[in-house]
Amino acid sequence: MRATKVRSDEVQAAVYKIKVRDSAIHGRGVFALESIPANRKVIEYTGERISAKQAEKRGHGHCTYYFALDRYWVLDGSVGGSGAEYINHSCGPNLVSRIMKGHILYMSLRKIRAGEELTVDYHFSRHEERVECHCKSKNCRKTINLKK
C-alpha cells in the first residue's frame, strides 16, 4: 500500500508566490499571486520516482499526477508532489516543461499576471485515449491529445 499526499493549497519548490485553488479549467489549479517575468523557472515538478512499469501497475484512474521523465522513469506527484501536479492543461499555455538533469522544471513562456492560472500543454499522444479539453483558449484544439 502506498502513501498518498494530503491535499492542500500548499506549494513547495516554487520560485514565485503561487497558490492551489479551484479552477474553471479542471478541479484544482495553480495561480500566480504575483507577476512572473517571461523565461523564468516557476516551479519544479516533484514526486515519487517510480518505473514506467510501476506506473502502469498503479493505473491511471480518473485523475493521476504522473509525469514521465523518460521512457523508463515517471514522477508520481500524488506522493511528495510540490503542488505543480495541479497545473492544468491549456492549448494556449503560459508555461513550458523542461527536463534538465533528471529534474522537471516549469518555465514561463511569457509574462504572467498576478491572479492568472498557470497552464502547460500536456502534449498527450494522439495514439492514447482521447481526452476532452476545457481550457477555453482561443486556439483550443478541443482535446488534450496532439492532433495529426
C-alpha positions in Angstrom: 0.0 0.0 0.0 1.4 3.4 -1.0 1.1 6.6 1.0 -0.9 9.4 -0.6 -0.3 13.0 -0.3 -2.6 15.1 1.9 -4.3 17.6 -0.5 -3.9 21.3 0.4 -3.2 24.6 -1.1 0.5 24.4 0.0 3.0 24.8 -2.8 6.7 23.8 -2.5 9.7 24.2 -4.7 8.3 27.4 -6.3 10.4 30.4 -7.1 7.4 32.8 -7.1 4.3 33.1 -4.9 1.7 30.8 -6.2 -1.4 29.1 -4.7 -3.5 26.0 -5.4 -7.2 26.7 -5.6 -10.4 25.8 -7.5 -10.0 26.1 -11.3 -12.5 26.9 -14.1 -10.4 24.6 -16.3 -10.5 21.4 -14.2 -10.7 20.7 -10.5 -7.9 22.4 -8.7 -5.3 24.7 -10.5 -2.3 26.8 -9.6 -2.5 30.5 -9.7 0.2 33.3 -9.6 0.0 35.5 -6.6 2.5 37.9 -8.1 3.7 38.9 -11.5 6.1 36.3 -13.1 8.5 37.5 -15.8 9.0 35.6 -19.1 11.6 32.9 -19.4 11.9 32.1 -15.7 11.8 29.0 -13.7 8.5 29.0 -11.8 8.3 25.6 -10.0 9.8 22.1 -10.1 7.6 19.1 -10.5 8.4 16.7 -7.8 7.1 13.3 -6.7 7.9 9.7 -6.0 10.2 8.4 -8.7 8.8 5.1 -10.0 9.4 2.9 -13.0 7.1 3.2 -16.0 6.1 -0.4 -15.3 5.1 0.6 -11.7 3.1 3.5 -13.1 1.2 1.1 -15.3 0.5 -1.3 -12.4 -0.8 1.6 -10.3 -3.1 2.5 -13.1 -4.4 5.8 -14.4 -7.8 6.1 -12.8 -10.0 9.2 -13.0 -7.2 11.6 -12.1 -3.5 10.9 -11.9 -0.4 13.0 -11.4 2.2 11.2 -13.4 4.9 13.0 -15.4 7.3 10.9 -17.5 11.0 11.7 -17.1 11.9 9.4 -20.0 10.7 6.0 -21.3 11.8 4.3 -18.1 11.1 6.7 -15.2 8.0 8.6 -14.0 7.4 11.0 -11.2 4.1 10.4 -9.3 3.1 13.9 -8.0 0.5 12.4 -5.7 3.3 11.2 -3.4 5.6 14.0 -2.4 4.4 16.5 -5.0 5.3 20.2 -4.9 1.9 21.5 -6.0 3.0 21.6 -9.7 0.9 18.4 -10.2 -2.2 20.7 -10.1 -1.1 22.8 -13.1 -3.8 22.3 -15.7 -3.6 21.8 -19.4 -4.2 24.6 -21.9 -3.8 24.7 -25.7 -2.5 28.2 -25.2 -0.2 27.7 -22.2 1.8 30.2 -20.2 4.4 27.6 -19.1 6.5 25.0 -20.8 8.1 22.0 -19.1 11.8 21.3 -19.4 13.6 18.2 -18.2 17.1 19.1 -17.0 19.5 16.6 -15.4 16.6 14.4 -14.1 14.5 17.4 -12.9 11.2 18.6 -14.4 11.0 22.4 -14.4 8.1 24.6 -15.4 9.4 27.8 -17.1 7.3 30.8 -18.0 6.7 31.4 -21.7 5.7 35.0 -21.3 4.9 37.4 -18.5 2.2 36.0 -16.3 0.0 38.4 -14.4 -0.9 38.1 -10.7 -4.2 36.1 -10.4 -3.6 34.2 -13.7 -3.9 30.4 -13.7 -0.6 28.7 -14.6 -1.1 26.2 -17.5 1.0 23.9 -19.7 0.3 21.9 -22.8 0.3 18.3 -21.7 1.0 17.0 -25.3 -0.8 13.7 -24.8 -0.1 11.4 -27.7 -2.7 11.2 -30.4 -2.4 7.4 -30.1 -3.6 7.5 -26.4 -7.3 7.6 -25.4 -8.8 10.9 -26.4 -9.2 13.4 -23.5 -11.5 16.4 -23.9 -10.1 19.8 -23.3 -11.8 22.6 -21.4 -9.1 25.3 -21.5 -11.3 27.9 -23.4 -8.2 29.4 -25.1 -8.8 31.0 -28.4 -6.7 28.2 -30.2 -8.3 25.3 -28.2 -8.0 22.1 -30.2 -10.9 20.5 -28.1 -8.6 17.7 -27.0 -5.6 17.4 -24.7 -4.2 15.0 -27.3 -2.0 16.3 -30.1 -3.6 16.3 -33.5 -2.1 14.7 -36.6 
